[in-house]
Amino acid sequence: MSETRSNQSQAQRITIIGSVIDTVLGVLKIVFGMLSHSSALIADGIHSLSDLLTDFLVVWIIRYSHQEPDDEHPWGHARFETIGTVILGCILIAVAGAMAYESLLTLIRAEVVQLPEWPALVIAAISVLAKEAIFRYTLTVGKRIKSDLIIANAWHSRTDAFSSIVVFFGVAGAMAGLAWLDSVAAIGVALIIAKVGWDLTWKSILELVDTALPEEQTQAYTDVIMGVEGILSVHSFKSRSMGSQSLLEMHLQVAPHLSASEGHYIGDKAVLRLMKKFEDIGHIIFHIDTYDDEEEFDNSTSLPVRTEISGILWELLEQTGHPQLGISRLALYYRRDSVEIELMLLDTPTNQQIDMKQLETELDRLFRQYRWFRSIRLWQGYQPPKL
């Protein structure tokens, strides 16, 4: 728990540092953009100030999305991170649209504008260096605390550095006499912002509609599961993401003669191995099968439950002349469309006088009238079956 709080504290600290840098850069870009007559630098300044919203969202989301599950949110609060990202992406797209619209109007009207001056070039260069530095620092922290949100915010800073590079060359070109290049650079910045906003929004929308994880990722999970002794196959594999976590549901097929406790233990072992190898996995639900229930079978075959089979068994034992047979255990093994019966007899003097092979053959013949019957085996004492 202390490690979680430490990671949360580091994430908030680096985000606040980034917000301070964004504030300083945004103000400098807008002020010097106005003084130096650079619409591209002003647009980039608006971009930097809009990043403050990103930083505030990240701080709030980190605080809220890391809360423990409760009665209202039994799966946790990670989806709040996703919703916040959708909001952020839409805002960025809107800001980009407004910036591009103003610059396009300037180009269409062919307005005579003043050429940018050298301070705009200096501020653009400072912005490139500052945003690249905060990118490297944030990425290091994000990898250390294994936070996809912080890593994404780091790459957001890297896109800011790219946009400042576009502004730098746009201003330089305009100062060289190509006045229209400054407006074109502003449109370029807007396109970069729109691309970032769209990527964030689309990825989050895919998560909200429970899109499956990439095939290569689920295959890596399957390979690890199949390495667990006792698992015959993996099917009905479902996956989705929630924030930075992967949620998995699957059916694990084991041998039909295993006990329920052994089958469940094998499933638990698979879960532990997955959790140890893949740190992105947040939750796993598994179901133990003794057959592949994805295969089609005759739905008209309704398999009986234990009480029904037990009643039929006693009726057939009376027909064979063994109504008082001492039974130690009745084991039932359900297949896809049939049931195997295993009868363990008490090691008593009466049972020792019974011809086990003959009784097994007779019961097998009598049970054949039932469509669901597969086989029957009799054992004396506690001799285990051959698997």
Helices and strands as residue ranges (DSSP letters): H 2-35, H 39-65, H 79-109, H 118-145, H 148-175, H 180-208, H 215-226, E 233-242, E 245-253, H 260-277, E 281-289, H 306-319, E 327-334, E 339-345, H 349-352, H 356-367, E 373-380
